Amino acid sequence: MPGDWLAARRSEVAADRILDAAGELFARQEAATVGMHEIASAAGCSRATLYRYFENREALYTAYVHRESYRVYQEMTEKLAGVHDPAQRLLDGITVALRMVRESPALSSWFATNQRPIGGEMAEQSDVIKALVEAFVASLGPGDNVEHRARWLVRVMTSLLVFPGRDEADERAMIEEFVLPTVIPAAERAGQ
C-alpha cells in the first residue's frame, strides 16, 4: 500500500499557516523583534512543530521573504503588462514595488529604522530576490551586466525603503535622474 499521498500537501499548508501567522505578527511589530515562540503561539502550534518546518528564525524569515517577493513580483508584472517602453517600465516597476512594500504593514516592518532594518540584509542575500530582479532587468531589453545592474537596483530600492524621498513624485524624479541612466544606459535607450 502506498504512503500518505497528501503528506506533502499537508506540510505545505502547515508551513503556509505558520508564514501567515508570522506575517500577522510582522504587521503589528517590527520583523526584527518577532521571535519563534511568538510565531508558534500565533500559528497555534508548539515550538517543536514550528522547528519541524523551519530549522531556525533565519529559515522562517527567508521563507517568508521569498514567498512575499514572488507575490510582489507577480502583482508588479501584472500591473506592467501593457508598459513596453523600457524606461517607463523601469520607473513604473520601481514605483509600484516600493508602494506595494510600503502599503503592506507586514513588509514595511522589515525596513523599520527603530531596530536593525533586516529587509536590506535579506534582499542582498536572497537568491530568489536576485533572480526576480534580474528577470525584471532582463525584461527591459538587451544589455550587458544584468546581474550587476540588478544588484544595484536592489540596493537602490532598499535605500528608498529605509530612507524614503519626500513623496512618490520626488522618488520618481530621483529614479529617473539617477537610476534610469545606470540600469538602462543612454546607448541602449537610443537603440529602442
Secondary structure by P-SEA (a helix, b strand, c coil): cccccaaaaaaaaaaaaaaaaaaaaaaacccccccaaaaaaaacccaaaaaaacccaaaaaaaaaaaaaaaaaaaaaaaacccccaaaaaaaaaaaaaaaaaacaaaaaaaccccccaaaaaaaacaaaaaaaaaaaaaaccccaaaaaaaaaaaaaaaaaacccccaaaaaaaaacccccccccaaaaaac
